[in-house]
Amino acid sequence: MVQPVKVSKKKDRTQVVVSGSLTIAQAAQLRDGLLQAFNSGKKVELSLAGVTAFDLTALQLICSAHRTSCQRGMEFTVVGDDLEQFTSVARLAGMLRHTGCVQDVNCSCIWKR
């Protein structure tokens, strides 16, 4: 069985690559992968390019990962978040915004569009 969440250490970052569905069924795997990546001490990159389905749980975990990066003073980036399905779900959930939350002191909010 193919793992939907893979964590790999690169020279300058730890990458979390997600493929297939990113819904409540995969929430624990995504959470565990993100925690492993943050514990590496390097900046964290979440790649969503291979994701075929999103739900609110995925958006909440991504938001939580950003808050973790702010609290730990670590860089967190999301690539592949320009997918139409991702943007559509984020828009419907009310996640897209013009300014970041109060924890976004570095102006790195992933929901700013």
C-alpha positions as CSV (number, residue, x, y, z in Angstrom):
1,M,0.0,0.0,0.0
2,V,1.3,3.5,-0.9
3,Q,1.7,5.9,2.0
4,P,-0.2,9.1,1.3
5,V,2.2,11.1,3.5
6,K,6.0,10.9,3.1
7,V,8.6,12.8,5.0
8,S,12.1,13.3,3.5
9,K,15.0,15.3,4.7
10,K,16.6,17.5,2.2
11,K,19.8,19.6,2.5
12,D,18.0,22.8,3.5
13,R,14.5,21.6,4.6
14,T,12.3,18.7,5.6
15,Q,9.7,18.0,3.0
16,V,6.3,16.5,3.7
17,V,4.8,15.2,0.5
18,V,1.1,14.2,0.4
19,S,-0.5,12.3,-2.4
20,G,-4.1,11.1,-2.9
21,S,-6.9,12.2,-0.7
22,L,-6.2,14.6,2.2
23,T,-9.3,14.2,4.3
24,I,-10.2,13.2,7.8
25,A,-9.2,9.6,7.0
26,Q,-5.5,10.8,6.5
27,A,-5.5,13.4,9.3
28,A,-3.4,11.4,11.8
29,Q,-0.8,10.5,9.1
30,L,-0.5,14.2,8.1
31,R,-0.3,15.3,11.7
32,D,2.4,12.7,12.4
33,G,4.4,13.6,9.3
34,L,4.2,17.4,10.1
35,L,5.3,16.8,13.7
36,Q,8.2,14.6,12.5
37,A,9.2,17.4,10.1
38,F,9.1,20.1,12.7
39,N,11.2,18.0,15.1
40,S,14.0,17.9,12.4
41,G,14.9,21.5,13.3
42,K,14.9,22.5,9.6
43,K,12.4,24.6,7.7
44,V,9.3,22.6,6.7
45,E,7.9,22.4,3.2
46,L,4.5,20.8,2.7
47,S,3.9,19.6,-0.9
48,L,0.3,19.3,-1.9
49,A,0.9,18.8,-5.7
50,G,-0.2,15.1,-5.6
51,V,-3.4,15.6,-3.6
52,T,-6.6,14.7,-5.3
53,A,-9.2,15.6,-2.6
54,F,-9.2,18.0,0.4
55,D,-11.6,18.6,3.3
56,L,-11.8,21.0,6.2
57,T,-9.7,18.7,8.4
58,A,-6.7,19.1,6.0
59,L,-7.1,22.9,6.1
60,Q,-7.2,22.9,9.9
61,L,-4.0,20.8,10.1
62,I,-2.2,23.1,7.6
63,C,-3.3,26.1,9.7
64,S,-2.1,24.3,12.9
65,A,1.3,23.6,11.2
66,H,1.6,27.3,10.4
67,R,0.9,28.2,14.0
68,T,3.5,25.7,15.1
69,S,6.1,27.3,12.8
70,C,5.3,30.7,14.3
71,Q,5.6,29.4,17.8
72,R,8.9,27.6,17.1
73,G,10.3,30.4,14.9
74,M,10.7,28.0,12.0
75,E,9.9,28.6,8.3
76,F,6.9,26.7,6.9
77,T,5.9,26.8,3.3
78,V,3.2,25.1,1.3
79,V,3.7,24.3,-2.4
80,G,1.0,23.1,-4.6
81,D,-1.6,25.2,-2.8
82,D,-2.4,26.8,-6.2
83,L,-4.5,23.8,-7.1
84,E,-8.0,24.8,-8.0
85,Q,-9.6,22.2,-5.8
86,F,-7.5,23.4,-2.8
87,T,-8.3,27.0,-3.4
88,S,-12.0,26.2,-3.8
89,V,-12.2,24.3,-0.6
90,A,-10.2,27.0,1.3
91,R,-12.5,29.7,-0.1
92,L,-15.7,27.7,0.8
93,A,-14.3,27.2,4.3
94,G,-13.6,30.9,4.8
95,M,-9.9,30.3,5.2
96,L,-8.7,32.8,2.5
97,R,-7.9,36.2,4.0
98,H,-6.2,39.6,3.4
99,T,-4.2,39.6,6.7
100,G,-2.9,36.8,8.9
101,C,-4.0,35.8,12.4
102,V,-2.6,37.4,15.5
103,Q,0.1,34.7,15.7
104,D,1.3,35.6,12.2
105,V,3.9,38.1,13.4
106,N,6.2,37.3,10.4
107,C,3.5,37.9,7.8
108,S,3.8,34.4,6.5
109,C,0.1,33.4,6.6
110,I,-0.5,30.7,4.0
111,W,-4.1,31.9,3.6
112,K,-3.4,35.4,2.5
113,R,-4.4,35.9,-1.1
